[in-house]
């Protein structure tokens, strides 16, 4: 499984990548610190899962969701942010995000999400993936209430 992380904070990018690699050593992680670099990479790569920060310097990660979906066609998109605002959740859902995580969510929840994606891919194949958006967003909305 190939996972892309689009995060402009280099410290968080390193620690999040390290946490994922520690829990899931078989995944390949591609980290990038800018929306422009991510878009360039996505012209040739189709990661299975893309984590996108909401605020990427001058660029909005929420705007990037549609571009990721258009460029890859099949990547699962998970928003990862420090800002747990209802309007961000709504915008993420409208733009096609499959999951919405705050950066303070326990690592076990994110690891479980990736394991579920691995299981779906192995059982169903990439073309037959279930709809995740409402379930992923709703799960985390219930959790944060």
GUPAZA-756913 format. One record per residue (C-alpha): x, y, z. Coordinates in nm, 2 decimals, always signed. Layout:
! GUPAZA-756913
      u      v      w
      X      Y      Z
...
//
This chain:
! GUPAZA-756913
      u      v      w
  +0.00  +0.00  +0.00
  +0.12  +0.34  -0.09
  +0.04  +0.64  +0.14
  +0.10  +1.00  +0.06
  +0.11  +1.26  +0.33
  +0.07  +1.63  +0.23
  +0.17  +1.83  +0.53
  +0.35  +2.16  +0.55
  +0.48  +2.12  +0.91
  +0.81  +1.93  +0.87
  +0.81  +1.81  +1.23
  +0.46  +1.67  +1.21
  +0.53  +1.52  +0.87
  +0.83  +1.33  +1.01
  +0.66  +1.22  +1.33
  +0.34  +1.11  +1.15
  +0.53  +0.92  +0.89
  +0.74  +0.76  +1.16
  +0.43  +0.65  +1.36
  +0.27  +0.50  +1.05
  +0.59  +0.32  +0.95
  +0.63  +0.18  +1.31
  +0.28  +0.04  +1.32
  +0.25  -0.06  +0.95
  +0.61  -0.14  +0.82
  +0.48  -0.28  +0.49
  +0.34  +0.05  +0.37
  +0.53  +0.29  +0.14
  +0.51  +0.65  +0.26
  +0.55  +0.95  +0.03
  +0.57  +1.27  +0.22
  +0.55  +1.62  +0.07
  +0.53  +1.96  +0.23
  +0.35  +2.15  -0.04
  +0.04  +2.13  -0.25
  +0.24  +2.21  -0.57
  +0.48  +1.92  -0.51
  +0.18  +1.69  -0.43
  +0.00  +1.78  -0.75
  +0.32  +1.72  -0.95
  +0.37  +1.38  -0.79
  +0.01  +1.28  -0.84
  +0.05  +1.31  -1.21
  +0.26  +1.00  -1.21
  +0.17  +0.82  -0.88
  -0.17  +0.68  -0.76
  -0.13  +0.63  -0.39
  -0.39  +0.41  -0.22
  -0.44  +0.67  +0.06
  -0.37  +1.04  +0.08
  -0.36  +1.24  +0.40
  -0.41  +1.61  +0.34
  -0.36  +1.89  +0.60
  -0.63  +2.16  +0.58
  -0.39  +2.45  +0.58
  -0.09  +2.42  +0.35
  +0.07  +2.76  +0.36
  -0.09  +2.97  +0.09
  -0.29  +2.67  -0.03
  -0.61  +2.51  +0.11
  -0.60  +2.14  +0.16
  -0.97  +2.14  +0.13
  -0.94  +2.27  -0.23
  -0.68  +2.00  -0.29
  -0.92  +1.72  -0.22
  -1.10  +1.75  -0.56
  -0.77  +1.77  -0.74
  -0.65  +1.45  -0.57
  -0.97  +1.27  -0.66
  -0.95  +1.40  -1.02
  -0.58  +1.31  -1.07
  -0.59  +0.97  -0.91
  -0.95  +0.86  -0.97
  -0.93  +0.60  -0.69
  -0.72  +0.73  -0.39
  -0.89  +0.74  -0.06
  -0.86  +1.09  +0.09
  -0.83  +1.15  +0.46
  -0.82  +1.51  +0.59
  -0.58  +1.55  +0.88
  -0.60  +1.88  +1.07
  -0.55  +2.07  +1.40
  -0.88  +2.26  +1.33
  -1.18  +2.06  +1.42
  -1.44  +2.30  +1.28
  -1.78  +2.19  +1.16
  -1.74  +2.40  +0.85
  -1.42  +2.22  +0.76
  -1.59  +1.88  +0.81
  -1.87  +1.99  +0.58
  -1.64  +2.12  +0.31
  -1.43  +1.81  +0.33
  -1.74  +1.59  +0.28
  -1.87  +1.81  -0.01
  -1.53  +1.79  -0.18
  -1.50  +1.41  -0.16
  -1.30  +1.34  +0.15
  -1.34  +0.98  +0.28
  -1.22  +1.05  +0.63
  -1.17  +1.35  +0.86
  -0.92  +1.32  +1.15
  -0.79  +1.58  +1.39
  -0.42  +1.56  +1.46
  -0.48  +1.47  +1.82
  -0.68  +1.15  +1.73
  -0.51  +0.85  +1.89
  -0.27  +0.68  +1.65
  -0.46  +0.35  +1.69
  -0.77  +0.50  +1.51
  -0.56  +0.61  +1.21
  -0.38  +0.28  +1.20
  -0.71  +0.10  +1.22
  -0.84  +0.31  +0.93
  -0.54  +0.21  +0.72
  -0.58  -0.16  +0.81
  -0.94  -0.15  +0.70
  -0.84  +0.00  +0.37
  -0.58  -0.27  +0.33
  -0.84  -0.53  +0.40
  -1.09  -0.38  +0.16
  -0.83  -0.37  -0.11
  -0.72  -0.73  -0.06
  -1.08  -0.86  -0.05
  -1.25  -0.64  -0.31
  -0.98  -0.49  -0.52
  -0.94  -0.11  -0.59
  -1.23  -0.09  -0.84
  -1.49  -0.23  -0.60
  -1.43  -0.02  -0.29
  -1.73  +0.07  -0.06
  -1.85  +0.43  -0.01
  -1.66  +0.56  +0.29
  -1.73  +0.93  +0.30
  -2.04  +0.96  +0.51
  -1.94  +0.67  +0.73
  -1.59  +0.82  +0.79
  -1.70  +1.17  +0.86
  -2.00  +1.07  +1.06
  -1.80  +0.83  +1.28
  -1.57  +1.11  +1.38
  -1.85  +1.36  +1.42
  -2.01  +1.13  +1.67
  -1.68  +1.08  +1.85
  -1.62  +1.45  +1.89
  -1.96  +1.54  +2.03
//
